[in-house]
Amino acid sequence: MSENVTAFNIKEKVSALLKDSLEQPETESLINEIHSYFRELIQLTGFDQNMEHLAAVTTAKGKALGLNHAAQCLLDYKRTVKFLKAMVTAIEEKQQNYPNETIHIFYAGCGPYAPFVTLIAPLFSPEEVQFSLLEINDKSLEYAKTLIQKLELTNYVTNYYTADAVTFKVPEPEKFHILFSETLDALLYRECYVPILFNLLPQLSEDITVIPENVLVKMSLATNAFADAKHTSVEIDTVLNVRKAILLNQNKTIPNQLPDKKVAVNSINIKEYNYLILDTLVHVYDHIWLTRNESSLTLALEMHIEHPINFGSIVFTYLMDSNIELKYRLEE
């Protein structure tokens, strides 16, 4: 077992991670220590070559991360810290709004480390917070159960569910204060954040807090490539706003695709630019955002624009059927 981390000082290490004054090398060191401790407790590295651990899991819409990749998410440092800060802030705000109530959290897609239980729970008492965990990968959920047991946190968990969050019907949905579903990737590719929200949000209270709160995909144009020191980009439009799309959806079923977003190129002087950039911006909670290249979730996509321009518009479509992906086509 790691000499630097014990079950008793995870609270101390997480409290340090929550400090705004912490420098990035210190952040990475603390998270690496926690990761090493978790890895040793349940004998899961996140880097082994077991095919069962590598394979993604097919869901009703798209795919869920394989067990290894889910474990590695803890090491996405800025992402982990910002989600931790968001969760703690949200819990404390719910405690103010619902005094003397236990704050119930529905955690969709917990992965093998269930970090937003195993890192958050020690900051509170079981009377203050309770978690219900849902995970589509049964082996991943078994690892999470084992870790929670070894950390002596079992009294913080009300229920464990092995199910697909895209189709799951939530028992006692009115009791939940927070929905946590960090089931996304850059450009909202493949993973199920959008259809999960389409399924779960209508079931839960209108006052539910969602983390991450929203995801935006924005289009920018640039004259120079990322590698160029003179690179500057000009934001053009929002291609996809997840929460807005859900709000506008009138169907009770999850659509196979979202409405097209059409960007006319004549009005944006596209001839002056050489690159089109798509950015994923994750609105984690309140003032907390993950922006360009801070995380694997927000890696920007840069595409070269061929000249001369022989199209009049770019049409973006977000598909949510067997494959979840943002596609585009050029129209005259």
TORNUTI-569423 format. One record per residue: residue number from 1; x, y, z of N, C-alpha, C, O in turn; residue in one letter. Coordinates in steps of 0.1 Angstrom, whole numbers, m for minus. Atoms other than C-alpha are relative to their C-alpha. Layout:
<pts>
NUM, X, Y, Z, X, Y, Z, X, Y, Z, X, Y, Z, A
...
</pts>
This chain:
<pts>
1, 8, m12, 0, 0, 0, 0, 9, 12, 0, 19, 13, 6, M
2, m8, m12, 1, 12, 35, m8, 3, 6, 14, m6, 6, 23, S
3, m3, m6, m13, 30, 51, 21, m5, 15, 1, m6, 20, 12, E
4, 4, m14, 0, 18, 86, 10, m15, 2, 2, m19, 13, 5, N
5, 14, m1, m1, m19, 79, 10, m6, m11, 8, m2, m22, 7, V
6, 7, 10, m7, m42, 62, 34, m15, 4, m1, m18, 15, m4, T
7, 14, m3, 0, m80, 60, 37, m3, 12, 9, m13, 19, 7, A
8, 3, m10, m10, m78, 84, 66, 5, 14, m5, 0, 24, 0, F
9, m3, m14, 4, m61, 113, 47, m4, 3, m15, 1, 13, m20, N
10, 6, m4, 12, m80, 112, 14, m7, 13, 1, m6, 22, m7, I
11, 7, m13, m2, m101, 140, 29, 10, 11, 0, 7, 22, m5, K
12, m11, m11, m1, m69, 160, 36, 5, 3, m14, 7, 15, m17, E
13, m5, m2, 14, m57, 155, 0, m10, 7, m9, m7, 16, m17, K
14, 11, m6, 7, m91, 164, m15, m2, 14, 4, m4, 23, m4, V
15, 1, m14, m5, m93, 195, 7, 11, 9, m6, 9, 20, m9, S
16, m11, m7, 6, m59, 205, m7, m3, 3, m15, 0, 14, m20, A
17, 3, m2, 14, m71, 200, m43, m10, 10, m2, m11, 16, m13, L
18, 11, m10, 2, m100, 223, m37, 5, 14, 2, m3, 24, m1, L
19, m6, m13, m2, m77, 252, m29, 3, 7, m13, 10, 1, m21, K
20, m3, m7, 12, m75, 278, m56, 14, 4, m2, 19, 6, m13, D
21, m14, m4, 0, m39, 286, m47, 9, m11, m4, 21, m9, m6, S
22, m8, 12, 3, m27, 251, m55, 6, 1, m14, m1, 3, m24, L
23, m7, 0, 13, m1, 250, m83, m2, m13, m8, m5, m24, m1, E
24, 3, 12, 8, m5, 225, m112, 9, m12, 4, 4, m23, 5, Q
25, m8, 12, m4, 25, 203, m102, m4, m6, 13, m4, m19, 14, P
26, 5, 5, m13, 11, 200, m67, m13, m8, m2, m15, m19, 3, E
27, 13, 7, 3, m23, 191, m81, 3, m14, m6, m4, m24, m2, T
28, m3, 13, 6, m8, 164, m103, 6, m10, 9, 2, m22, 9, E
29, m6, 9, m10, 12, 149, m75, m11, m6, 9, m10, m18, 12, S
30, 11, 5, m9, m19, 147, m52, m8, m10, m7, m12, m21, m1, L
31, 9, 9, 8, m40, 131, m79, 7, m13, m3, 1, m24, m3, I
32, m8, 13, 3, m12, 106, m88, 1, m9, 12, 0, m21, 11, N
33, m1, 8, m13, m9, 96, m51, m14, m7, 2, m14, m19, 6, E
34, 13, 6, m2, m47, 90, m49, m2, m11, m10, m7, m22, m6, I
35, 2, 10, 11, m47, 71, m82, 8, m13, 4, 3, m24, 2, H
36, m9, 11, m3, m18, 49, m70, m7, m8, 12, m6, m20, 12, S
37, 6, 6, m12, m37, 42, m37, m12, m8, m5, m14, m20, m1, Y
38, 11, 7, 5, m69, 33, m55, 4, m13, m8, m2, m23, m7, F
39, m5, 11, 8, m50, 11, m80, 5, m11, 9, 2, m23, 5, R
40, m5, 10, m9, m34, m8, m52, m11, m7, 8, m10, m19, 11, E
41, 11, 6, m8, m66, m13, m32, m8, m10, m8, m12, m20, m3, L
42, 9, 9, 8, m85, m29, m61, 8, m7, m11, 2, m15, m19, I
43, m8, 7, 10, m56, m41, m83, m5, 3, m14, m6, m6, m23, Q
44, 4, m4, 13, m68, m21, m113, 9, 12, m4, 8, 22, 2, L
45, m10, m11, 4, m41, 0, m131, m7, 10, m10, m3, 22, m10, T
46, 5, m9, 11, m62, 14, m160, 9, m1, m12, 6, 6, m22, G
47, m9, 0, 12, m33, 5, m183, 3, m14, m4, 12, m16, m13, F
48, m3, 14, 5, m33, m33, m186, m6, m3, m13, m14, 5, m18, D
49, 4, 3, 14, m39, m50, m219, m11, m11, m1, m13, m17, m11, Q
50, 11, 9, 0, m68, m72, m209, m11, 5, m9, m16, 16, m7, N
51, 10, m5, 10, m92, m70, m238, m14, 3, 6, m20, 13, 2, M
52, 13, m3, m7, m122, m71, m214, 0, 14, 6, m10, 20, 7, E
53, m1, m14, m6, m109, m39, m198, 1, 11, m11, m2, 22, m8, H
54, m2, m10, 10, m101, m22, m231, m13, 3, m8, m15, 14, m13, L
55, 11, m2, 10, m134, m27, m250, m10, 10, 6, m14, 10, 17, A
56, 11, m9, m3, m160, 0, m251, m13, m8, 2, m14, m19, m4, A
57, 13, 7, m3, m196, m10, m240, m11, 6, m8, m13, 18, m8, V
58, 11, m5, 9, m225, m7, m265, m12, 3, 9, m16, m5, 17, T
59, 12, m4, m7, m255, 12, m251, m11, 1, m10, m9, m1, m22, T
60, 11, m2, 9, m289, 19, m265, 3, 11, m10, m3, 11, m21, A
61, m4, m11, 9, m274, 51, m281, 16, 1, 2, 20, 6, 13, K
62, m14, m2, m1, m236, 51, m288, 7, m10, 9, 2, m22, 10, G
63, m8, 9, m8, m210, 36, m265, 4, 6, 13, 5, 18, 15, K
64, m6, m4, m13, m197, 38, m229, 15, m4, 0, 19, m13, m6, A
65, m15, 3, m1, m160, 39, m220, 3, m14, 5, m5, m19, 13, L
66, m5, 12, m6, m142, 7, m215, 6, 2, 14, 8, 14, 18, G
67, m4, m1, m14, m131, m1, m180, 13, 7, 2, 15, 16, 11, L
68, m13, m7, m1, m95, 10, m185, 0, 15, m2, 5, 23, 6, N
69, 1, m14, 3, m103, 43, m201, m7, 7, 11, m4, 19, 15, H
70, 7, m7, m11, m128, 51, m173, 9, 2, 12, 8, 12, 19, A
71, m10, m1, m11, m101, 44, m147, 9, 12, m2, 13, 19, 7, A
72, m10, m11, 3, m77, 68, m165, m6, 14, 1, 2, 23, 3, Q
73, 6, m14, m1, m102, 97, m163, 4, 7, 12, 5, 20, 12, C
74, m5, m7, m12, m90, 104, m128, 12, 8, m2, 15, 18, 4, L
75, m13, m6, 3, m56, 114, m143, m2, 12, m10, 8, 17, m14, L
76, 2, m12, 8, m72, 141, m164, m1, 11, 10, m12, 15, 15, D
77, m2, m8, m13, m60, 166, m138, m10, 12, 2, m17, 13, 12, Y
78, 9, m12, m1, m79, 199, m145, m14, m4, 0, m22, 2, 7, K
79, 14, 5, 0, m110, 180, m153, m4, m5, 14, m15, m2, 19, R
80, 3, 5, m13, m109, 161, m120, m2, 11, 10, m12, 10, 18, T
81, 1, m11, m10, m103, 192, m99, m12, 9, m2, m19, 12, 7, V
82, 12, m9, 2, m130, 213, m116, m13, m8, 3, m22, m2, 8, K
83, 11, 7, m4, m155, 185, m112, m2, m2, 15, m13, m1, 20, F
84, 1, 1, m14, m146, 181, m76, m5, 13, 6, m14, 13, 15, L
85, 4, m13, m5, m150, 218, m70, m15, 2, m2, m22, 8, 6, K
86, 15, m2, 4, m184, 218, m88, m8, m9, 9, m19, m4, 14, A
87, 8, 9, m8, m197, 188, m68, m1, 6, 15, m12, 6, 20, M
88, 0, m5, m14, m187, 203, m34, m8, 12, 1, m16, 14, 10, V
89, 7, m13, 0, m201, 237, m43, m15, m3, m1, m23, 3, 6, T
90, 14, 4, 2, m234, 221, m55, m6, m6, 13, m17, m3, 16, A
91, 5, 6, m12, m238, 200, m24, m2, 10, 11, m12, 10, 18, I
92, 2, m11, m10, m232, 230, m1, m11, 9, m3, m18, 13, 6, E
93, 12, m9, 4, m257, 251, m20, m13, m7, 2, m23, m1, 7, E
94, 12, 8, m3, m283, 223, m18, m3, m1, 15, m14, m1, 19, K
95, 2, 0, m14, m277, 221, 19, m6, 13, 6, m14, 12, 15, Q
96, 6, m13, m4, m285, 258, 22, m15, 0, m4, m23, 6, 4, Q
97, 14, m1, 5, m316, 254, 1, m9, m10, 6, m22, m9, 7, N
98, 8, 11, m6, m328, 222, 18, 6, m4, 14, 12, m15, 16, Y
99, m6, 3, m13, m317, 225, 55, m6, m12, 7, m18, m14, 5, P
100, 5, 12, m7, m320, 194, 76, m4, m12, m9, m9, m22, m4, N
101, 2, 11, 9, m323, 172, 45, 13, m7, m4, 23, 0, m5, E
102, m11, 7, 6, m300, 145, 33, 1, 4, m15, m10, 2, m22, T
103, m1, m4, 14, m287, 156, m2, 3, m13, m8, 13, m20, m5, I
104, m1, 13, 7, m293, 127, m26, 6, 3, m14, 2, 12, m21, H
105, m7, m2, 13, m270, 124, m57, m1, m13, m8, 2, m24, m4, I
106, 1, 11, 9, m277, 102, m87, 12, 1, m9, 14, 11, m16, F
107, m13, 0, 7, m243, 93, m103, m1, m10, m11, 0, m22, m9, Y
108, 1, 9, 12, m247, 79, m138, 13, m1, m7, 19, 8, m12, A
109, m13, 2, 7, m216, 63, m152, 12, 2, 10, 20, 10, 7, G
110, m10, m3, m10, m194, 60, m121, 14, m6, m3, 24, m1, 3, C
111, m13, 5, 3, m166, 39, m136, 5, m8, 12, m1, m9, 22, G
112, m5, 9, m10, m144, 16, m115, 5, 7, 13, 6, 0, 23, P
113, m4, m7, m12, m131, 43, m91, m10, 8, 6, m9, 13, 17, Y
114, 11, m9, m6, m164, 62, m86, 6, 12, 7, 3, 14, 18, A
115, m8, m10, m7, m142, 92, m79, m9, 11, 7, m4, 17, 16, P
116, 8, m11, m6, m171, 116, m72, m9, m6, 11, m18, 1, 16, F
117, 4, 5, m12, m181, 93, m44, 12, m2, 9, 12, 4, 20, V
118, m12, 3, m9, m147, 81, m31, 8, 12, 4, 15, 12, 14, T
119, m7, m12, m4, m133, 116, m31, m9, 10, 7, m4, 18, 15, L
120, 10, m10, m5, m164, 136, m22, m5, m5, 14, m6, 3, 23, I
121, 7, 5, m13, m180, 114, 6, 8, 3, 12, 2, 7, 22, A
122, m7, m3, m12, m151, 118, 31, m1, 14, 5, 2, 17, 17, P
123, 1, m14, m4, m158, 156, 32, m13, 2, 7, m15, 13, 13, L
124, 13, m2, m6, m193, 150, 45, m3, m13, 8, 4, m22, 9, F
125, 4, 12, m8, m212, 126, 68, m11, m7, m8, m17, m1, m17, S
126, 11, 7, 7, m236, 99, 56, m14, 6, 2, m23, 4, m7, P
127, 13, m7, m2, m264, 119, 71, m2, 12, m9, m13, 17, m12, E
128, 1, m12, 9, m255, 148, 48, m1, m3, m14, m9, 3, m21, E
129, 0, 4, 14, m250, 130, 15, m2, m15, m2, 3, m23, 6, V
130, 2, 14, 4, m262, 98, m1, 1, m1, m15, m4, 8, m22, Q
131, m2, 1, 14, m253, 85, m35, m7, m13, m5, m8, m23, 2, F
132, 5, 12, 7, m271, 61, m59, 9, m1, m13, 10, 9, m21, S
133, m10, 2, 11, m246, 47, m85, m6, m9, m11, m12, m19, m8, L
134, 4, 8, 12, m255, 35, m120, 12, m1, m9, 19, 8, m12, L
135, m11, 3, 9, m230, 18, m143, m4, m11, m9, m9, m21, m5, E
136, 4, 10, 10, m236, m1, m175, 10, m12, 0, 5, m24, m3, I
137, m10, 11, 0, m204, m22, m171, 0, m7, 13, 5, m1, 23, N
138, 1, 7, m13, m210, m48, m144, 14, m2, 7, 14, m1, 19, D
139, m13, 2, m6, m173, m54, m139, 5, 13, 6, 12, 13, 17, K
140, m4, m13, m5, m166, m17, m135, m8, 3, 13, m1, 9, 22, S
141, 8, m2, m12, m194, m15, m109, 5, m9, 12, 5, m4, 23, L
142, m6, 8, m11, m179, m44, m90, 13, 6, 6, 15, 5, 18, E
143, m12, m7, m5, m146, m26, m88, m3, 12, 9, 3, 14, 19, Y
144, 4, m12, m8, m163, 5, m76, m5, m4, 14, m2, 2, 24, A
145, 5, 5, m13, m182, m15, m49, 12, m4, 9, 12, m1, 21, K
146, m11, 5, m8, m149, m31, m38, 8, 12, 6, 11, 12, 18, T
147, m8, m12, m4, m131, 3, m36, m8, 7, 11, m2, 11, 21, L
148, 8, m7, m10, m160, 19, m17, 0, m8, 14, 1, m2, 24, I
149, 0, 8, m12, m160, m10, 8, 14, 1, 7, 14, 2, 19, Q
150, m13, m1, m6, m122, m9, 13, 3, 14, 6, 11, 15, 15, K
151, m2, m14, m5, m124, 29, 19, m10, 2, 12, m11, 13, 18, L
152, 10, m1, m11, m152, 22, 45, m10, 11, m3, m13, 19, 6, E
153, 10, m10, 4, m177, 44, 26, m13, m6, m4, m22, 1, m10, L
154, 12, 6, 4, m205, 19, 21, m13, 6, 5, m23, 6, m1, T
155, 12, m6, m6, m229, 38, 44, m3, 13, m7, m13, 20, m3, N
156, 4, m12, 8, m228, 67, 19, m8, m4, m13, m13, 5, m20, Y
157, 6, 4, 12, m243, 46, m9, m14, m7, 3, m14, m17, 10, V
158, 14, 5, m2, m281, 40, m10, m2, m12, m10, m8, m22, m5, T
159, 3, 10, 10, m282, 19, m42, 11, m1, m11, 18, 9, m14, N
160, m8, 3, 12, m261, 3, m70, m9, m5, m11, m16, m15, m8, Y
161, 7, 5, 11, m276, m2, m104, 9, m4, m11, 18, 4, m15, Y
162, m7, 3, 12, m262, m21, m133, m10, 1, m12, m19, m7, m13, T
163, 10, m3, 11, m281, m6, m163, 6, 10, m9, 16, 16, m7, A
164, m3, m10, 10, m280, 16, m193, m7, 13, 4, m19, 14, 4, D
165, 6, m13, m4, m285, 53, m183, m8, 6, m11, m16, 15, m8, A
166, 8, m6, 11, m300, 60, m217, m14, m5, 0, m23, 1, m5, V
167, 13, 6, m1, m330, 38, m209, m5, m2, 14, m17, m6, 16, T
168, 3, 3, m14, m330, 36, m171, m11, 8, 5, m12, 20, 3, F
169, 10, m7, m7, m361, 45, m152, 4, 1, 15, 6, m9, 22, K
170, m5, m2, m13, m351, 61, m119, m10, m2, 11, m21, 4, 10, V
171, 9, 2, m12, m367, 48, m87, 0, 13, 9, 10, 19, 11, P
172, 1, m12, m8, m380, 76, m65, 7, 12, m5, 15, 18, 2, E
173, m8, m11, 6, m368, 103, m89, m1, 13, 7, 8, 22, 6, P
174, 3, m13, m7, m383, 131, m68, 10, 3, 11, 11, 15, 16, E
175, m8, m2, m12, m358, 126, m40, 14, 6, m3, 21, 10, 6, K
176, m13, m4, 3, m327, 135, m59, 2, 15, m2, m7, 22, m8, F
177, m4, m14, 0, m310, 169, m56, 10, 3, m11, 10, 14, m17, H
178, m11, m2, 10, m280, 164, m80, 0, m12, m9, 0, m23, m5, I
179, m3, 10, 10, m275, 145, m112, 14, 2, m5, 17, 13, m10, L
180, m14, m1, 5, m239, 138, m120, 2, m10, m11, 0, m22, m9, F
181, m2, 9, 11, m231, 123, m154, 12, 5, m9, 9, 13, m18, S
182, m12, m4, 7, m195, 128, m167, 2, m9, m11, 13, m15, m13, E
183, m1, 11, 10, m202, 106, m197, 1, 7, m14, m8, 7, m22, T
184, m2, m7, 12, m188, 127, m225, 14, 0, m5, 23, m4, 2, L
185, m13, m1, 6, m159, 133, m248, 0, 12, m9, m10, 19, m11, D
186, m1, m11, 9, m146, 160, m271, m9, m1, m12, m11, m12, m18, A
187, 10, m1, 11, m172, 171, m297, m12, m9, 3, m19, m13, m6, L
188, 11, 9, m4, m196, 149, m278, m1, m13, m8, m11, m18, m12, L
189, m1, 11, 9, m184, 120, m298, m2, m13, 8, 4, m15, 18, Y
190, 1, 14, m5, m195, 84, m291, m7, m2, 13, m15, m10, 15, R
191, 5, 2, m14, m203, 88, m254, m14, 6, 1, m19, 13, m8, E
192, 14, m1, m1, m238, 92, m241, m6, 12, 8, m17, 11, 12, C
193, 4, m11, m9, m240, 125, m222, m14, 6, m5, m23, 8, 3, Y
194, 12, m6, 5, m267, 139, m245, m12, m9, 1, m22, m5, 7, V
195, 12, 9, m2, m291, 109, m247, m3, m3, 14, m14, m5, 18, P
196, 3, 2, m14, m286, 103, m210, m8, 11, 6, m18, 9, 13, I
197, 7, m11, m5, m298, 138, m202, m14, 0, m6, m24, 3, 1, L
198, 13, 1, 6, m327, 133, m227, m9, m10, 8, m21, m8, 9, F
199, 7, 11, m7, m337, 102, m207, m2, 4, 15, m14, 3, 20, N
200, 1, m2, m15, m330, 113, m171, m7, 13, 4, m14, 13, 14, L
201, 5, m13, m5, m339, 150, m169, m15, 0, 1, m20, 6, 11, L
202, 14, m1, m2, m376, 146, m176, m6, m8, 12, m17, m5, 17, P
203, 4, 8, m11, m378, 121, m148, 2, 7, 14, m5, 4, 23, Q
204, m4, m6, m13, m362, 143, m121, m6, 13, 2, m13, 19, m6, L
205, 6, m12, m4, m373, 173, m103, 5, 12, m8, 16, 12, m13, S
206, m4, m12, 8, m373, 207, m121, 12, 7, 7, 19, 15, 0, E
207, m10, m7, m8, m350, 219, m93, 14, m8, 0, 23, m4, 7, D
208, m12, 8, 0, m323, 192, m101, 12, 8, m5, 11, 16, m14, I
209, m13, m5, 5, m287, 204, m104, 7, m10, m8, 8, m22, m3, T
210, m7, 9, 9, m269, 188, m133, 15, 4, m1, 18, 15, m3, V
211, m15, m2, 2, m231, 184, m134, 5, m11, m9, 3, m23, m6, I
212, m2, m14, 5, m218, 191, m159, m13, 6, m5, m22, m1, m10, P
213, 12, m7, 2, m244, 217, m163, m4, 1, m15, m16, 0, m19, E
214, 3, m1, 14, m241, 220, m201, 13, m2, m8, 24, m2, m3, N
215, m12, 1, 9, m218, 214, m231, m4, 8, m13, m15, 7, m18, V
216, 1, m8, 12, m214, 238, m260, 11, m4, m10, 22, m7, m7, L
217, m10, 2, 11, m197, 231, m294, 0, 13, m8, m11, 17, m14, V
218, m1, m13, 7, m185, 264, m310, 9, m1, m12, 19, m9, m12, K
219, m8, m1, 12, m172, 271, m344, 8, 13, m1, 2, 24, 2, M
220, m8, m12, 2, m143, 295, m350, 8, m1, m13, 8, m12, m19, S
221, m8, 0, 12, m122, 305, m380, 14, 7, 4, 15, 15, 13, L
222, m14, m5, m2, m84, 312, m381, 7, 1, m13, 5, m7, m22, A
223, m8, m1, 11, m59, 324, m406, 12, m10, 0, 17, m14, m10, T
224, m12, 9, m2, m30, 303, m391, m4, m12, 7, m13, m12, 15, N
225, 2, 13, m7, m27, 268, m378, 4, 2, 15, 10, 11, 19, A
226, m4, 0, m14, m24, 260, m341, 15, 1, 3, 19, 8, 12, F
227, m15, 0, m2, 13, 255, m345, 6, 13, m2, 18, 15, 2, A
228, m6, m13, 3, 18, 290, m357, m1, 9, 12, m11, 10, 18, D
229, 0, m9, m11, 28, 315, m331, m10, 12, m1, m14, 17, 9, A
230, 10, m11, 2, 5, 341, m347, m14, m5, 0, m23, 3, m4, K
231, 13, 5, 1, m25, 319, m344, m10, 8, 9, m8, 9, 21, H
232, 11, m5, m7, m57, 337, m334, m13, m5, m7, m13, m6, m19, T
233, 12, 5, 6, m92, 325, m339, m12, 10, 3, m11, 17, 13, S
234, 12, m9, m2, m125, 344, m343, m12, m9, 1, m15, m17, m8, V
235, 12, 8, m2, m156, 328, m329, m11, 4, m9, m14, 16, m11, E
236, 10, m3, 10, m184, 325, m354, m14, m3, 5, m23, 5, 4, I
237, 13, 5, m4, m213, 305, m340, 1, m11, 10, 11, m18, 11, D
238, 1, 12, m8, m225, 280, m315, m7, m11, m8, m18, m9, m13, T
239, 5, 11, 8, m230, 247, m334, m10, m8, 8, m20, m13, 2, V
240, 9, 9, m8, m246, 228, m305, 0, 5, 14, 11, 8, 20, L
241, 2, m4, m14, m260, 238, m272, m9, m11, 6, m21, m11, 3, N
242, 7, 12, m4, m271, 206, m254, m12, 3, 8, m23, m2, 5, V
243, 12, m3, m9, m294, 220, m227, m11, 7, m8, m23, 5, m6, R
244, 10, m7, 9, m311, 243, m253, m7, m10, m9, m19, m9, m10, K
245, 5, 10, 9, m316, 213, m276, m10, m8, 8, m21, m12, 2, A
246, 9, 8, m8, m332, 193, m248, m13, 8, 4, m24, 2, 3, I
247, 11, m9, m3, m354, 222, m238, m10, 1, m11, m22, 2, m9, L
248, 8, m2, 11, m367, 226, m273, m7, m13, m5, m16, m13, m14, L
249, 5, 13, 5, m374, 189, m278, m14, m3, 6, m16, m2, 18, N
250, 13, 2, m4, m411, 182, m277, m4, m15, 1, m15, m18, 6, Q
251, 3, 15, 0, m410, 144, m281, 3, m6, 14, 12, m1, 21, N
252, m3, 8, m13, m411, 120, m251, 11, m10, m2, 17, m15, 7, K
253, m11, 9, 3, m386, 98, m269, 13, 7, m4, 12, 19, m7, T
254, m13, m6, 4, m349, 104, m275, 1, 1, m15, m1, m10, m22, I
255, m1, 0, 15, m345, 117, m311, 12, m6, m5, 22, m8, 2, P
256, m11, 6, 6, m322, 100, m335, 11, 11, m4, 22, 7, m6, N
257, m9, m11, 3, m306, 134, m343, m6, 13, 5, m18, 14, 6, Q
258, 5, m13, m4, m308, 170, m332, m2, 8, m13, 3, 5, m23, L
259, 2, m8, 12, m320, 197, m356, 13, 6, m6, 22, 9, 2, P
260, m12, m5, 7, m295, 208, m382, 4, 15, 4, m6, 23, 7, D
261, m5, m14, m2, m274, 240, m375, 7, 4, m13, 17, m2, m17, K
262, m6, m4, 13, m267, 258, m408, 7, 14, 2, 1, 23, 7, K
263, m9, m12, m1, m239, 284, m410, 3, 5, m14, 10, m2, m21, V
264, m2, m6, 13, m240, 306, m441, 14, 6, 0, 18, 14, 8, A
265, m14, m4, 1, m204, 313, m452, 2, 14, m6, 12, 21, m2, V
266, m1, m14, 6, m210, 345, m472, 0, 11, 10, 7, 21, 9, N
267, 1, m10, m10, m219, 364, m441, 12, 1, 10, 13, 10, 18, S
268, m11, 0, m10, m187, 355, m422, 14, 1, m7, 24, m2, m1, I
269, m13, m2, 7, m161, 362, m449, 10, m12, 1, 22, m10, 4, N
270, m8, 12, m1, m148, 326, m449, 12, 0, m9, 22, m7, m6, I
271, m12, 0, 9, m125, 334, m478, 12, 5, 6, 23, 3, 1, K
272, m11, m6, m6, m103, 353, m455, 8, m9, 9, 18, m6, 15, E
273, m6, 9, m10, m95, 323, m433, 4, m13, m7, 0, m17, m18, Y
274, m6, 13, 5, m76, 290, m438, m4, m12, 9, m2, m23, 5, N
275, 3, 11, m9, m88, 269, m408, m13, 2, 7, m17, 13, 11, Y
276, 12, 0, m8, m121, 260, m392, 3, m8, 12, 9, m19, 12, L
277, m3, 6, m13, m119, 251, m355, m14, m3, 7, m22, 6, 7, I
278, 11, 3, m9, m145, 233, m334, 5, m2, 14, 14, m11, 17, L
279, m3, 1, m14, m143, 237, m297, m11, m6, 8, m23, m2, 6, D
280, 9, 5, m10, m160, 218, m269, 2, 7, 13, 13, 6, 19, T
281, m1, m7, m13, m167, 239, m239, m10, m6, 10, m22, m7, 7, L
282, 8, 7, m10, m179, 221, m208, m3, 10, 11, 6, 14, 19, V
283, 5, m9, m11, m200, 243, m184, m2, m10, 12, m12, m16, 13, H
284, 1, 10, m11, m193, 222, m153, m10, 4, 10, m19, m4, 13, V
285, 10, m5, m9, m212, 243, m128, 3, 15, 4, 14, 18, 6, Y
286, m1, m14, m4, m219, 280, m120, 11, 7, m8, 10, 8, m21, D
287, m11, m7, 7, m186, 299, m129, 11, m10, m5, 21, m5, m10, H
288, m11, 10, 3, m166, 266, m135, m2, m5, m14, m12, m11, m17, I
289, 0, 5, 14, m158, 258, m171, 13, m7, m3, 23, m5, 3, W
290, m12, 6, 6, m134, 235, m189, 0, 6, m15, m9, 4, m22, L
291, m1, m7, 13, m121, 254, m220, 10, m7, m8, 16, m18, m4, T
292, m8, 7, 10, m100, 246, m250, 13, m6, 6, 22, 1, 12, R
293, m12, 8, m3, m73, 219, m244, 3, m1, 15, 14, m5, 18, N
294, m2, 2, m14, m77, 220, m206, m1, m15, 4, 4, m19, 14, E
295, 4, 13, m4, m89, 184, m207, m1, m8, m13, m2, m2, m24, S
296, 3, 8, 12, m93, 155, m231, m14, 2, m5, m17, 0, m17, S
297, 14, m4, 4, m130, 166, m231, 0, 12, m9, m10, 14, m16, L
298, 1, m13, 7, m121, 199, m247, 11, 2, m10, 15, 13, m13, T
299, m10, m1, 11, m95, 191, m273, m6, 6, m12, m17, 1, m17, L
300, 6, m7, 12, m101, 214, m303, 3, m8, m12, 14, m14, m14, A
301, m2, 6, 13, m105, 200, m338, 2, 11, m10, m6, 20, m11, L
302, m4, m9, 10, m88, 220, m365, 0, m6, m14, 5, m17, m16, E
303, 1, 5, 14, m97, 215, m402, 4, 11, m10, 0, 22, m9, M
304, m5, m9, 10, m80, 231, m432, m11, 3, m10, m19, m6, m14, H
305, 10, m4, 10, m103, 251, m455, 6, 0, m14, 16, 7, m16, I
306, m4, 0, 14, m98, 244, m492, m5, 12, m7, m16, 15, m7, E
307, 4, m12, 9, m97, 274, m515, 2, m4, m14, 10, m12, m18, H
308, 11, m10, m3, m114, 286, m536, m12, m6, 6, m14, m18, 5, P
309, 12, 4, m7, m146, 284, m516, m11, m3, m11, m14, 6, m19, I
310, 10, 4, 10, m172, 265, m537, m13, m4, 7, m21, m12, 1, N
311, 13, 3, m7, m200, 262, m511, m5, 12, 7, 2, 22, 9, F
312, 7, m12, m6, m225, 286, m495, m3, m2, 14, m5, 8, 21, G
313, 3, 2, m15, m231, 270, m461, 6, m13, 5, 9, m22, m3, S
314, m4, 12, m7, m219, 245, m436, m11, m5, 9, m16, 3, 17, I
315, 11, 5, m8, m246, 223, m421, 5, m11, 10, 10, m21, 5, V
316, m4, 10, m11, m239, 205, m388, m12, m8, 5, m23, m2, 7, F
317, 10, 9, m5, m259, 175, m376, 6, m8, 11, 16, m14, 9, T
318, m4, 8, m11, m256, 158, m343, m9, m13, 0, m21, m12, 3, Y
319, 7, 13, 0, m265, 121, m346, 0, m7, 13, 10, m7, 20, L
320, 1, 7, m13, m277, 100, m317, m7, m13, m2, m16, m17, 6, M
321, 6, 13, 2, m286, 66, m331, 11, m10, 4, 16, m9, 16, D
322, m10, 10, m4, m262, 36, m331, 14, 7, 2, 22, 2, 10, S
323, m12, m7, m1, m233, 60, m336, m3, 15, 4, m12, 21, m1, N
324, 3, m14, m4, m232, 93, m317, 12, 8, m4, 24, 6, m1, I
325, m11, m9, 5, m212, 120, m335, m6, 12, m7, m18, 13, m11, E
326, 3, m12, 7, m213, 155, m349, 6, m1, m14, 18, m3, m16, L
327, m4, 1, 14, m212, 155, m387, m3, 13, m7, m11, 21, m2, K
328, 3, m12, 8, m211, 183, m413, m1, m4, m15, 5, m14, m19, Y
329, 0, 1, 14, m219, 187, m449, 1, 14, m6, m4, 23, 0, R
330, m1, m13, 7, m212, 215, m474, m11, 1, m10, m14, m8, m18, L
331, 11, m3, 10, m241, 230, m494, 3, 12, m8, 10, 21, m3, E
332, m3, m11, 9, m240, 253, m523, m8, 13, 4, m8, 23, m2, E
</pts>
